[in-house]
Amino acid sequence: MSEGERAVTPGPAPADGGRVPADPPVVEATGIVKRFGPTVALNGARITIRSGETHALVGRNGAGKSTLVSVLTGLQAADEGTVTFGGEPAPRLSDRDAWRRRVACVYQKSTIIPTLTVAENLFLNRHDRGAGRLISWQATRRRAQDLLSTWSVDVDPQTPAADLSVEQRQFVEIARALSFGARFIILDEPTAQLDGAAINRLFDRIRDLQRQGVTFLFISHHLQEVYDICDMVTVFRDARHIVTAPVAELARADLVATMTGEAAAGRREERAGALDPGAAAALSVRTLRGDGYDDVSFQVGAGEIVGLAGSAGSGRTEVAETVVGLRAPAAGDVEIAGNRPRPGSVPAALAAGAGFVPQDRHHQGFVPDMSIADNATLSVPGRLGPHGFLSPGRRDRLAQAMIENLAIKTPGPELPVSALSGGNQQKVVMARALADDPRLLVLINPTAGVDVRSKEFLLGKVEETARTGTGVLIASDELDDLRMCDRVLVMFQGRVTSEIARGWHDHDLVAAMEGVDLDA
């Protein structure tokens, strides 16, 4: 057990200062195990949520939060363990009405249908019917108005859902959940798309609903919000329950320590090799503004590895995608190795000297049914033959060199990429990014979904590439991806909020990414 885990009292704690409540918990999950093939997503996980409280569930990506939500909402059955609501066993998965009466989840991505009105969304497939079994729209609207008024949601039931703000859609979804009879609501990243004023209004509504007997499970990457709105907090790490404690009794530093498993690690060794201060910058970003980020400026030197860190919704991915042309900025400049590529053009960014490993290899990184050779050389047709004619022999020789350089396990370059393991698929994507000897290498979550050995190899290849003078930008929230960086720029709510030098401690970086002031 780490020092961070000893700093707090493990196990579920009552929310009322020590007296164990007489009523059974609103929901209790114990010994939950969930496997997806060889991956253990939950390993003996547990959580207990009492009536009327707002209970936070926090943890780094991959901790098991989303899998637990899917189990608590009946979308998936646990392989082992039990779930009870009010002391009664959870319904059968097939009994969706029974699940709706017990629990609802308001996801970050709205489930409101934009082409329908508010009233139609609230009572979809539950419309009031008049004579002849025809839908009585007047009765449906009246019923919708009564529901919205009961829960103090100030929205006209005849408004098209497409005209609602993000905040209003969330309130409508909460009202819809309450209309089924559920008094336990899971809020999954509810503030990700809200501004400060809207967040305050949401928190006011949560407090009002708490007073009316509604219980919440609150999931957020912004740890400060846990202290603003929650009574209890449960931390998951590596698919396991780590601690449950009253928020008021858990210091911010201790909360971060339980999430990272580190209280105070030593400084890491400097990366081998020195930067050339006289070399032109591999990347210059000036006052960049766009969807999800604002006023972002930074440089990446030749041979420098810079991390762009942040939690979901921080803007780190959007900035990295703008650098390589997947997105066009609303304002600002991107300069790659002294060249200004056309905004919003991936070919222009590649021609300027960029190499790119995208966030989702399955949808953005490769064509599954094409061979390794074709995938690895997609970005360098000019090296495969003159005047647009491709030489299969030249292609295969180049691909074979990439296979050897990236240690891709395959019988030959003709094998479809779909036949490779996840780690080897990612190596193919990396091979293509390096195929044209880029001056700038941009990677987004480069080791997501790969095994430990492949992760170490890929990160070693990044360091090797930087030693040749290539600048590297790594946009990730995975700490292992960021350890080699010469410095890490932390983004929070669309802005670069801090720069952290090499040698950081895990809890310091995580706190900056989550917007937590450890001195508060």
VMD Tcl script that draws the C-alpha trace (Angstrom):
set ca {
  {0.00 0.00 0.00}
  {1.37 3.39 -0.96}
  {1.86 6.36 1.31}
  {-1.04 8.09 -0.49}
  {-3.41 5.27 0.41}
  {-2.39 5.34 4.08}
  {-3.18 9.05 4.26}
  {-6.94 8.42 4.24}
  {-9.31 6.00 5.91}
  {-10.11 3.15 3.53}
  {-13.50 1.60 3.14}
  {-17.00 3.06 2.92}
  {-17.82 5.73 5.45}
  {-21.22 6.98 6.60}
  {-22.15 10.43 5.35}
  {-23.57 11.69 8.62}
  {-20.47 11.90 10.82}
  {-20.28 8.31 12.07}
  {-23.84 7.07 12.65}
  {-24.62 4.19 10.33}
  {-27.90 4.97 8.52}
  {-30.81 2.64 9.21}
  {-32.01 2.68 5.61}
  {-30.21 0.51 3.08}
  {-27.99 2.29 0.56}
  {-29.59 3.70 -2.58}
  {-27.12 1.56 -4.49}
  {-24.40 -0.81 -3.38}
  {-22.00 -2.71 -5.62}
  {-19.63 -5.24 -4.07}
  {-16.95 -7.50 -5.49}
  {-17.55 -6.37 -9.06}
  {-15.37 -8.08 -11.64}
  {-15.68 -7.32 -15.35}
  {-13.41 -8.69 -18.06}
  {-13.16 -7.87 -21.74}
  {-11.06 -10.69 -23.15}
  {-7.69 -10.55 -21.39}
  {-8.38 -7.06 -20.03}
  {-9.71 -6.81 -16.47}
  {-11.75 -3.60 -16.43}
  {-12.98 -4.05 -12.84}
  {-11.26 -6.20 -10.24}
  {-13.29 -6.65 -7.07}
  {-14.53 -3.06 -7.26}
  {-17.11 -1.70 -4.84}
  {-19.09 1.44 -4.07}
  {-21.82 2.34 -1.57}
  {-24.01 5.41 -2.10}
  {-26.39 6.64 0.60}
  {-29.69 8.43 0.13}
  {-29.60 12.16 -0.55}
  {-25.85 12.48 -0.97}
  {-23.81 13.59 -3.96}
  {-21.08 11.00 -4.25}
  {-18.04 11.58 -6.48}
  {-16.33 8.79 -8.41}
  {-12.85 9.77 -9.55}
  {-9.83 8.10 -11.07}
  {-7.43 8.36 -13.95}
  {-8.39 7.11 -17.43}
  {-8.64 3.33 -17.40}
  {-9.41 3.19 -13.68}
  {-12.78 1.48 -14.34}
  {-15.24 4.35 -13.84}
  {-17.08 3.95 -17.16}
  {-17.30 0.18 -16.76}
  {-18.81 0.57 -13.31}
  {-21.40 3.00 -14.71}
  {-22.36 0.47 -17.38}
  {-22.87 -2.14 -14.64}
  {-24.85 0.23 -12.37}
  {-27.17 1.19 -15.25}
  {-27.76 -2.36 -16.46}
  {-26.02 -1.95 -19.80}
  {-23.64 -4.79 -18.95}
  {-23.67 -7.62 -16.46}
  {-20.77 -8.05 -14.08}
  {-18.85 -11.32 -14.39}
  {-18.74 -11.51 -10.59}
  {-20.19 -9.50 -7.72}
  {-23.56 -8.09 -6.74}
  {-25.51 -4.85 -7.24}
  {-28.43 -3.87 -5.03}
  {-30.81 -0.89 -5.09}
  {-32.37 -0.04 -1.73}
  {-31.30 -3.44 -0.46}
  {-33.05 -5.30 -3.31}
  {-31.15 -7.18 -6.04}
  {-30.72 -5.36 -9.35}
  {-33.31 -6.22 -12.03}
  {-32.66 -8.56 -14.92}
  {-30.80 -6.83 -17.75}
  {-33.77 -7.37 -20.06}
  {-36.16 -5.47 -17.75}
  {-35.28 -1.96 -18.96}
  {-38.31 -0.33 -17.32}
  {-37.23 -1.64 -13.93}
  {-33.75 -0.19 -14.45}
  {-35.20 3.20 -15.47}
  {-37.19 3.32 -12.25}
  {-34.01 2.89 -10.23}
  {-31.19 4.72 -12.01}
  {-30.51 7.08 -14.89}
  {-27.31 8.45 -16.37}
  {-26.90 11.90 -17.92}
  {-23.94 11.45 -20.23}
  {-21.51 14.08 -21.48}
  {-22.91 13.44 -24.96}
  {-26.61 14.28 -24.80}
  {-29.21 11.62 -25.61}
  {-31.86 14.27 -26.34}
  {-33.16 13.97 -29.94}
  {-32.68 17.43 -31.50}
  {-35.45 17.09 -34.10}
  {-38.13 16.56 -31.44}
  {-39.63 19.06 -29.02}
  {-38.89 19.04 -25.31}
  {-42.27 17.42 -24.57}
  {-41.69 14.72 -27.20}
  {-38.28 13.94 -25.73}
  {-39.62 13.77 -22.19}
  {-42.33 11.25 -23.05}
  {-40.95 9.44 -26.07}
  {-42.98 6.23 -26.50}
  {-45.02 7.25 -23.43}
  {-47.36 9.80 -25.06}
  {-50.84 10.39 -23.73}
  {-53.45 8.92 -26.02}
  {-57.04 10.01 -26.54}
  {-59.99 8.50 -28.34}
  {-59.05 6.04 -31.05}
  {-55.62 5.61 -29.41}
  {-54.35 8.67 -31.23}
  {-51.67 10.70 -29.46}
  {-53.10 13.64 -27.53}
  {-50.44 16.26 -28.05}
  {-52.24 18.72 -25.82}
  {-52.21 16.26 -22.92}
  {-48.57 15.38 -23.58}
  {-47.54 19.04 -23.52}
  {-49.56 19.65 -20.36}
  {-47.95 16.65 -18.70}
  {-44.52 17.87 -19.79}
  {-45.19 21.32 -18.35}
  {-46.24 19.79 -15.03}
  {-43.06 17.70 -14.92}
  {-40.80 20.65 -15.76}
  {-42.53 22.84 -13.18}
  {-42.30 20.18 -10.48}
  {-38.52 20.00 -10.90}
  {-38.07 23.75 -11.56}
  {-36.81 23.38 -15.11}
  {-37.49 26.67 -16.90}
  {-37.98 25.40 -20.46}
  {-40.99 25.65 -22.78}
  {-42.16 22.08 -23.56}
  {-42.89 23.09 -27.17}
  {-39.29 24.25 -27.80}
  {-37.39 22.17 -30.38}
  {-34.61 20.36 -28.54}
  {-32.11 21.61 -31.12}
  {-32.67 25.14 -29.78}
  {-31.73 24.22 -26.20}
  {-28.40 25.14 -24.66}
  {-26.16 22.37 -23.30}
  {-27.25 23.35 -19.80}
  {-30.96 23.16 -20.69}
  {-30.52 19.75 -22.35}
  {-28.97 18.43 -19.14}
  {-31.87 19.71 -17.04}
  {-34.37 18.15 -19.46}
  {-32.52 14.82 -19.26}
  {-32.60 14.96 -15.46}
  {-36.35 15.72 -15.52}
  {-36.92 12.81 -17.92}
  {-35.06 10.46 -15.59}
  {-37.12 11.63 -12.63}
  {-40.34 11.08 -14.60}
  {-39.62 7.33 -14.67}
  {-39.41 7.31 -10.90}
  {-35.63 7.16 -10.59}
  {-34.22 9.04 -7.63}
  {-30.61 8.03 -8.26}
  {-28.91 9.88 -11.12}
  {-25.39 9.48 -12.48}
  {-23.86 12.65 -13.92}
  {-21.01 11.75 -16.28}
  {-18.72 14.77 -16.88}
  {-21.70 17.16 -16.61}
  {-19.59 20.34 -16.64}
  {-17.35 19.51 -19.61}
  {-19.22 21.82 -22.00}
  {-20.45 24.45 -19.51}
  {-19.05 27.85 -18.65}
  {-18.57 29.04 -15.07}
  {-22.03 30.59 -14.68}
  {-23.75 27.49 -16.07}
  {-21.72 25.25 -13.74}
  {-22.88 27.28 -10.76}
  {-26.50 26.97 -11.89}
  {-26.08 23.22 -12.34}
  {-24.66 22.89 -8.84}
  {-27.56 24.92 -7.44}
  {-30.01 22.53 -9.13}
  {-28.14 19.51 -7.76}
  {-28.41 20.94 -4.23}
  {-32.12 21.65 -4.70}
  {-32.75 18.11 -5.93}
  {-30.72 16.68 -3.05}
  {-33.06 18.45 -0.64}
  {-35.95 16.73 -2.45}
  {-34.42 13.29 -1.92}
  {-32.50 12.79 -5.17}
  {-29.12 11.05 -4.92}
  {-26.27 11.69 -7.36}
  {-23.13 9.91 -8.49}
  {-20.89 12.67 -9.85}
  {-18.07 11.79 -12.27}
  {-15.67 14.54 -13.24}
  {-12.05 15.06 -14.28}
  {-12.12 18.43 -12.50}
  {-11.28 17.58 -8.93}
  {-12.05 21.04 -7.62}
  {-15.70 20.35 -8.47}
  {-15.61 17.38 -6.11}
  {-14.92 19.80 -3.26}
  {-17.51 22.28 -4.52}
  {-20.52 19.96 -4.75}
  {-19.88 16.45 -3.34}
  {-20.35 14.94 0.13}
  {-18.44 11.69 -0.39}
  {-15.76 10.55 -2.81}
  {-14.69 7.13 -4.02}
  {-11.37 6.67 -5.83}
  {-10.69 3.89 -8.33}
  {-7.23 3.03 -9.61}
  {-6.16 0.19 -11.90}
  {-9.69 -1.30 -11.91}
  {-9.83 -1.45 -8.11}
  {-11.51 0.45 -5.29}
  {-8.86 2.44 -3.41}
  {-10.72 4.56 -0.90}
  {-14.11 6.01 0.06}
  {-14.16 9.00 2.40}
  {-16.07 12.18 3.26}
  {-14.83 14.95 0.97}
  {-14.39 17.34 3.89}
  {-11.93 14.93 5.52}
  {-9.78 14.27 2.43}
  {-7.07 16.80 1.63}
  {-6.54 17.63 -2.02}
  {-2.99 16.28 -1.96}
  {-4.22 12.98 -0.49}
  {-6.95 12.68 -3.11}
  {-4.44 13.14 -5.92}
  {-2.06 10.68 -4.25}
  {-4.73 7.96 -4.14}
  {-5.44 8.49 -7.83}
  {-1.79 8.24 -8.90}
  {-0.52 5.73 -6.34}
  {2.38 8.07 -5.67}
  {2.90 10.46 -2.78}
  {6.38 11.77 -3.38}
  {8.54 10.04 -5.96}
  {12.10 11.08 -6.66}
  {13.12 13.21 -9.62}
  {13.70 11.37 -12.86}
  {16.97 11.40 -14.73}
  {17.51 13.88 -17.50}
  {16.95 12.63 -21.02}
  {20.15 11.85 -22.87}
  {21.20 14.39 -25.47}
  {21.13 18.16 -25.50}
  {18.98 20.59 -27.44}
  {20.56 22.83 -30.05}
  {19.58 26.36 -29.00}
  {20.63 27.72 -32.39}
  {18.37 25.45 -34.42}
  {15.10 26.76 -35.86}
  {11.98 25.82 -33.93}
  {10.27 22.65 -35.11}
  {6.90 24.17 -34.19}
  {5.65 27.64 -33.33}
  {2.03 28.15 -32.26}
  {0.90 31.73 -31.79}
  {-2.38 32.92 -30.19}
  {-4.27 29.92 -31.55}
  {-8.02 30.00 -31.01}
  {-10.60 27.44 -32.08}
  {-13.28 24.99 -30.98}
  {-12.27 23.86 -27.49}
  {-9.23 26.11 -26.93}
  {-8.33 29.80 -26.75}
  {-5.18 31.95 -26.88}
  {-2.72 29.04 -27.04}
  {0.93 29.91 -27.76}
  {4.06 27.76 -27.41}
  {7.14 26.47 -29.24}
  {8.78 23.09 -29.71}
  {12.50 23.26 -30.38}
  {14.42 21.01 -32.74}
  {15.18 17.82 -30.82}
  {12.89 18.84 -27.96}
  {10.07 16.67 -26.59}
  {7.17 18.75 -25.29}
  {4.10 17.30 -23.60}
  {0.66 18.80 -24.00}
  {-1.23 17.45 -21.00}
  {-4.79 17.82 -19.83}
  {-7.89 15.88 -18.91}
  {-10.83 15.21 -21.21}
  {-12.24 18.50 -22.48}
  {-9.04 20.45 -21.74}
  {-8.41 21.22 -25.42}
  {-5.10 19.33 -25.73}
  {-6.33 16.99 -28.46}
  {-7.98 19.80 -30.41}
  {-4.75 21.85 -30.37}
  {-2.65 18.90 -31.56}
  {-5.15 18.14 -34.34}
  {-5.06 21.79 -35.39}
  {-1.25 21.68 -35.65}
  {-1.42 18.81 -38.15}
  {-4.37 20.20 -40.13}
  {-7.19 17.96 -38.93}
  {-8.87 21.12 -37.65}
  {-8.82 24.69 -38.89}
  {-8.33 27.35 -36.19}
  {-10.59 30.36 -35.90}
  {-7.52 32.55 -35.39}
  {-3.78 32.30 -34.84}
  {-0.79 30.82 -36.66}
  {0.93 27.45 -36.88}
  {4.49 27.30 -38.22}
  {6.19 23.95 -38.82}
  {9.96 24.01 -39.35}
  {9.76 27.57 -40.67}
  {6.82 26.85 -42.99}
  {3.22 28.01 -42.57}
  {0.98 25.25 -43.92}
  {-2.53 26.02 -45.10}
  {-4.85 25.86 -42.04}
  {-7.08 22.80 -41.90}
  {-5.05 20.80 -44.43}
  {-3.32 17.57 -43.38}
  {-1.41 17.27 -46.71}
  {-0.10 20.82 -46.24}
  {1.06 20.02 -42.70}
  {2.80 16.84 -43.88}
  {4.46 18.72 -46.73}
  {5.70 21.32 -44.24}
  {7.52 18.62 -42.32}
  {5.06 17.07 -39.87}
  {4.56 13.42 -39.02}
  {1.41 12.42 -37.17}
  {0.10 9.62 -34.96}
  {-3.66 10.27 -34.46}
  {-5.73 9.62 -31.38}
  {-7.79 6.71 -32.74}
  {-5.74 4.32 -34.83}
  {-8.78 2.28 -35.83}
  {-10.66 5.19 -37.41}
  {-7.88 7.63 -38.23}
  {-4.64 5.65 -38.28}
  {-4.91 2.86 -40.84}
  {-7.08 1.09 -43.41}
  {-7.70 -2.36 -41.86}
  {-7.95 -4.44 -45.01}
  {-4.95 -2.86 -46.71}
  {-1.51 -4.40 -46.31}
  {1.18 -3.23 -43.93}
  {3.16 -2.01 -46.94}
  {0.30 0.10 -48.30}
  {-0.60 1.54 -44.89}
  {2.96 2.38 -43.96}
  {3.64 4.22 -47.22}
  {0.33 6.04 -47.70}
  {1.91 9.40 -46.88}
  {4.97 9.04 -49.16}
  {3.74 8.17 -52.68}
  {6.53 10.28 -54.15}
  {9.10 7.81 -52.84}
  {7.42 4.84 -54.53}
  {7.83 5.82 -58.15}
  {7.92 8.76 -60.60}
  {4.97 10.68 -62.07}
  {2.38 9.07 -59.80}
  {3.26 5.47 -60.80}
  {3.87 3.21 -57.83}
  {6.50 0.47 -57.91}
  {5.35 -2.51 -55.80}
  {8.95 -3.58 -55.37}
  {10.04 -0.16 -54.13}
  {7.02 -0.01 -51.84}
  {7.76 -3.41 -50.32}
  {11.46 -2.60 -49.80}
  {10.58 0.62 -48.03}
  {7.94 -1.16 -45.95}
  {10.37 -3.95 -45.04}
  {12.82 -1.37 -43.76}
  {10.03 0.15 -41.64}
  {9.06 -3.29 -40.33}
  {12.63 -3.89 -39.19}
  {13.03 -0.39 -37.75}
  {9.80 -0.63 -35.73}
  {10.15 -4.36 -34.91}
  {6.69 -5.12 -36.34}
  {5.89 -8.79 -35.85}
  {4.63 -10.01 -39.22}
  {5.50 -12.70 -41.77}
  {5.77 -10.03 -44.45}
  {4.69 -6.58 -45.67}
  {1.71 -8.01 -47.57}
  {-0.20 -8.98 -44.40}
  {-3.37 -6.90 -43.77}
  {-3.01 -4.58 -40.79}
  {-6.24 -6.01 -39.35}
  {-4.37 -9.27 -38.70}
  {-1.88 -7.61 -36.35}
  {-2.09 -7.14 -32.60}
  {-2.95 -3.69 -31.22}
  {0.67 -2.93 -30.41}
  {1.87 -3.88 -33.88}
  {-0.94 -1.90 -35.50}
  {0.23 1.16 -33.58}
  {3.78 0.49 -34.80}
  {2.50 0.62 -38.38}
  {0.91 4.00 -37.68}
  {4.19 5.19 -36.15}
  {6.13 3.86 -39.14}
  {4.03 5.96 -41.51}
  {4.51 9.03 -39.30}
  {8.27 8.59 -39.54}
  {8.36 7.55 -43.22}
  {9.32 10.98 -44.56}
  {11.85 11.89 -41.85}
  {9.65 14.60 -40.30}
  {10.98 17.77 -38.70}
  {8.05 17.65 -36.27}
  {6.41 14.52 -34.85}
  {2.94 15.01 -33.31}
  {1.49 12.16 -31.27}
  {-1.93 11.99 -29.59}
  {-2.24 9.30 -26.89}
  {0.45 7.28 -28.69}
  {0.36 4.23 -26.40}
  {-3.40 3.91 -25.86}
  {-4.57 0.30 -25.94}
  {-1.15 -1.32 -26.42}
  {0.68 -3.81 -24.23}
  {3.47 -2.79 -21.88}
  {6.28 -4.06 -24.08}
  {4.95 -2.25 -27.16}
  {4.46 0.91 -25.08}
  {8.10 0.88 -23.97}
  {9.30 0.25 -27.52}
  {7.18 3.05 -29.02}
  {8.27 5.59 -26.42}
  {11.88 4.55 -26.91}
  {11.47 5.16 -30.64}
  {10.14 8.65 -29.89}
  {13.24 9.45 -27.85}
  {15.45 8.04 -30.58}
  {13.67 10.24 -33.15}
  {14.16 13.34 -31.00}
  {17.89 12.65 -30.78}
  {18.10 13.08 -34.55}
  {16.86 16.69 -34.19}
  {13.14 16.14 -34.75}
  {10.85 18.15 -32.47}
  {8.16 16.10 -30.74}
  {4.77 17.16 -29.40}
  {2.95 14.54 -27.29}
  {-0.69 15.34 -26.46}
  {-1.79 12.89 -23.78}
  {-3.23 12.45 -20.32}
  {-1.26 9.25 -19.73}
  {1.60 9.97 -17.36}
  {3.85 7.32 -18.89}
  {3.62 9.09 -22.27}
  {4.81 12.33 -20.67}
  {7.72 11.18 -18.51}
  {10.33 11.61 -21.25}
  {9.27 15.18 -22.04}
  {11.70 18.02 -21.52}
  {8.75 20.06 -20.31}
  {4.99 19.63 -20.07}
  {2.43 22.30 -20.94}
  {-0.77 21.74 -18.96}
  {-4.12 22.71 -20.47}
  {-7.26 23.25 -18.44}
  {-10.61 24.37 -19.86}
  {-9.10 25.33 -23.21}
  {-6.07 27.30 -22.02}
  {-2.44 26.57 -21.19}
  {-2.41 27.13 -17.43}
  {1.09 26.01 -16.44}
  {4.43 24.75 -17.68}
  {6.11 22.00 -15.67}
  {9.79 21.19 -16.06}
  {11.16 17.69 -16.42}
  {11.43 15.85 -13.11}
  {7.84 16.40 -11.99}
  {6.10 14.23 -9.46}
  {2.95 12.44 -10.58}
  {0.72 14.11 -8.01}
  {1.89 17.60 -9.04}
  {1.14 17.01 -12.73}
  {-2.21 15.34 -12.07}
  {-3.23 18.20 -9.78}
  {-2.41 20.74 -12.50}
  {-4.33 18.70 -15.10}
  {-7.35 18.47 -12.82}
  {-7.28 22.17 -11.91}
  {-6.59 21.50 -8.24}
  {-4.58 23.84 -6.04}
  {-2.73 21.56 -3.63}
  {-2.07 24.52 -1.33}
  {-5.78 25.29 -0.93}
}
mol new
graphics top color blue
foreach p $ca { graphics top sphere $p radius 0.5 }
foreach p [lrange $ca 0 end-1] q [lrange $ca 1 end] { graphics top cylinder $p $q radius 0.2 }
display resetview
